């Protein structure tokens, strides 16, 4: 267990912590006293049918959802809905390698799957808030993986689903891409097999990790259009140092590895013996599948192939030059498309 000021109320607050008890994991491990960090926005109505759940993506917390996606007059309007944004296990705010006491923390933190996150989230929303149905589950990237898991695992509870820039079953290609991100961190001698003293010991690994994200996260169209300069960075070096590394360099390496491991293995077909068609056929939610048009991590074609297997779904690709990291909200046009789609989805009768 190590201190890291980045994962604090000062940076990410306000948020609450809820202890769901011991969480027995699919891979056989146990997180004792598993804690989920979450933010809420708006109020639950008397019928308890206006709840929206937002799971978080790799490296992200509920704070970016609050800043970029939630707001008055937006689709995710706290004046209309009770919005619960839950930080995934390994996020650094919920139970994670760096904040778990020895001997179970750091590199000894057990492997977690997407299904473990969703079971934990289900326990929180049902026991803490008494929610029995969700008007919408919406998430990007790893949040999309969790959205699919929610819709397949709890089909009668999820009324609408909006997976953005993510797939229900991770592809071999995406597994390999994530593996390079993992290798960037673990190849740093300062990583010390996961038992470093601080994130600063793994500075070079985190820098390589940030550079790889610049390559696969944004993509060629972003740089060819000079989008990094339009965002206020004078050069590629400036962008890498003062945006990409500034973002990732303060994070805990083991926390990132925890999330990467489950990202690589996200697969709803685990419910149906590997039959993806059967798994997605379980979904009862009205679903909008929304890939980013220039995404290298979760390309539109991969998302489209899954969309065809969902009973009541629409394919709504988002046009943007910003690739996968359009999720960050730097492209107002992309955010406008997402807002429009989510407004229409929430208005759809189910």
C-alpha positions, 0 to 999 in steps of 0.5 A: 500500500502506497500513498498517491495524492492523485487519488484523492478527494482534492483531485476527484471529489466529491465522491462516496465510498461504499463497502460491499463486503468480500468480493469473490472473483471469477478467477478465484481470488477475493477482495476483502472489504471491497470498496466502490467509489462513486459520485451521484448527481440528481435525485431518485424519483418515487418510482425509482425508475429514473436511474442512470448508471455510468461505469468508468473507462481505463484510467478515467474516474467519475470526475471526467463523466461529471465534467464532460457528459453530465449537465443541465440541459444535456442528455444526462441531466441531473434535473431529470435523472438520478445518475450514479457514476461508479469507478471500476475496481482498479481505478485508484479510487475504488479498491485497487492495487495501490490502496490495498494493504499488504500482503494483498496489495500491489502486485499481489492484488488479484485478477479482476474481470469485467463481470466482477465489476458489474456484480459489485456495481449491482450490489451497490445500486440495489442494496444502497439505493434500492434500485431495481431497474436502470433507465440507462447504462452508458459507458465508453471504452472499458465503460462500454465493456461493462455496459454490455456486461450489464445488459447481458447479465441483468437483461430485465434490469437494464432498459436502455444501453449505450456502449460508446467506443467499445466492444462486447468481446475484446478482439485479438488485435485489441488484446495485442495493443493493450499488451504493448501498453502493459509491456511499456510499464513492466519493462521499466527496471523501476517497476521491480515486479510490481513492488516499487515505492512510488509511481515516480520509480516507474517514470520511464515506463509511464512515459513509454505508456503515454507515448503509445497512447498518443499513437493508438488513442488519437490516430493519424487523422488527429495529427494530420489535421493539427488537432494537437496544436488546436488544443494549445500545444506548440509541438509534438514534444509539447503535446506528449510531455504536457498532455499525455505524460502529464495525464498518465505520469501521476497514476499508479502503474499497478492500478493501470495494469489491473484495468488493462488485464480485465480490458484484454479479457472483456467477453460477454460470451463467457455467459454462453460457452463462447457463443457471442450471438447467444450472449448478445441475444439475451439483451432486452435493452434498447441499445445504441452502439456508438463507435468513434469513426477513427478509433484504432482500438475499437474500430467501427467495423468491430462494433458493427459486427456485434450490433448485428447480433443485438435484438433491438439495436441501432448503429450510431457511429460518431464522426470525429478526427479524435479517434478513441480519445474523442471520449475526452470531450475535446471535439465539440461536434462529437459530443454534440452527436453523442448528446443527440443520440443519448437524448433520443435513446432516453426518449425511446419507449421501452 
